[in-house]
Amino acid sequence: MRYPPPRDPTSTEQENVWDFPRPARLEANARHLQVVLAGRIVAETRQGFRAIETSHPPSYYFPPGDVDLTLLVPASRRTLCEWKGGAVYHDLVVGPDIRPDAAWSYPRPTADFLAAADHIAFYPARVDACFVDGERVIPQAGSFYGGWITRFVAGPFKGPPGTSNW
């Protein structure tokens, strides 16, 4: 696939992810965000952050006080982002429903992401549903990525086969 790929058409309410910065940037977010598993809202906020990065739909970070932390179990997975720092992962458990590595956070992020320290992000593909202002999110393709695709963003998006070198 060619780099950069041809842009998808955009409407006036959309941002194109190819206009997002590199390196990634953290922004305050006032949109209504929800995460649902097993019929239960496990996280809900209007005071989160979004991380934006070239070619990726936003990922959203919830303040710990807006997440039911009793449903998160520390997982062994760890990763390192060159812009955000070291991530720790959490399994999400609602009754018998266990979703491994469904969420992540940065306990000691880099200076540019310090405002989101200990905030929780969720993979939309690893929960039953995520919503932005009532719109159900389409998960970003690929097992590594946690972006939330909505009508507010246009791509194409990194993640599907053939896009790993973008």
N, C-alpha and C positions, 0 to 999 in steps of 0.2 A: 504494500500500500504506500502511496506516495506521501512524502512529508514536506511541508504541511499539507494535509488533505484539503480538498475543496470544502468551504464552509457551507453548513446548512443555512437555508434562508431564515431570517429572523423577523419577528414582529416588533412593534414598538414596546411591548411589555417584556421583551426578552433581552438577555445578555448572551453573547456568544462566548463560549469557554475559551476560544482562541484569543479573546481580548483579556482574559485573566492573566495575572502576573506570573512570572517565574523569576525568583523563587516565590513559593507560596506566601499568601498573606492572610492574616486573621482579621475579621471584621465583626463588629457587633451586629446582631440580627434580632429584629423585633417581630419577625413572622411567627405565627402560631405553629409550633412543632409538636408532633406526637409520635410515640412509638408504642405499638400494640403487640402483645403476645398472649395467646390463649384467651382472647377476649378481654384482656386486662390492659389498661393504659399503664405502662411501666415508666414512661417519661413524658413530661409535657412542660413546655415553656414558651414564653415570649421574650425571654431574656438570654438567649443563647448566643453563640458565636457561629460564624461560618468560616471555613477555610476554603480559599479559592486558589486554584493553580491552573496554569495553561493546560488545556485539553481535558480537564477533569470537571465533572459537575461538582457543586459544593458538597462538602461534608459538614455536618452540624454538630456542635458541642453543647451539651446541656449542663447547666449548673448542677452540682451535686444535690442541692436542696430540691431540685425539680425532677429527681430520679428516685424511684423506690430502690434504694441501695440494698435493702434486705433481699432483693432478687438477684443481686450480682455476687458471683463467687470468683475469687481470684483464679486465674488460669496460668499455666506455665509459659505460654507464648510471650515472647518479647521481640520487638523490632526496633530499628533505628531509622529515623527520618533525618535527612541531612538538614532540613529546615526547622523541624519541630522538636527534635530530640528523641529520647528513648520512650517508646510506648509500652505500656503493660496492658494485658488483655483480661477480659472478664467473661465467664460463662453467664448466661442469663437463664434463670431457673424459675418457672412458674408451675408449681405443683409437679406433675410428672414430666412436664415439657422442659427439656434441657437443650439449650442452644450453645454449643461450644464456641468460644471466642466471638461472641455476638457483639461485644462492645470493647472499646479501648479508651485509654486515657494517657495523659502525659503528666506524671507526678512532678517532674523537674524539667519543664520545657525550656527551649532556648529563649533568649530575651524577647524576640519578636512574638512569641506565643505565650508569654508569661501570664497574660490575662486569662487564658484558658486552662491554667494549671488545675489538675484534678477534675476538670469537666469531662463528661462522658460522651463519647460518640458511639453511634450504633451502625452496624452494617444492615442496610435495608433488606438485603437478600437473606439474612439470618434471623429475621423476626417475621411475624405474620404480616405486619403492615407498618409503614411510616407515612406521615402526612405533613404537608406544608400548606398552611392556610386552608385546610380541609381537602386538599388534593392528594390522592394516593400517589406515593412516590414510585417511580420505576427504578430498581436497583441498577447501579453502574455494573456493566459486565466485568467478569474476571473475579477470581477468588481473593485477590489482594486488595481491591479497591472498595471504598465505602461511600462513594458519591451518591447523591440523591438527585435523580432526574425528574424535573417537573416542567410545566409549561413555561416557566420563567427562564429556562436556559436552552440554548441551542448548541449543537455540536458541529461535527461529529465528536464523540467522546472516546477517550482512550479506554481500553479494556478488552474489546472483542479481539478474536484472533487476528494477527497481522498488524496490531497497533503497538506492540511492546517496545518498538524503537522510536516512538514518537516522543 
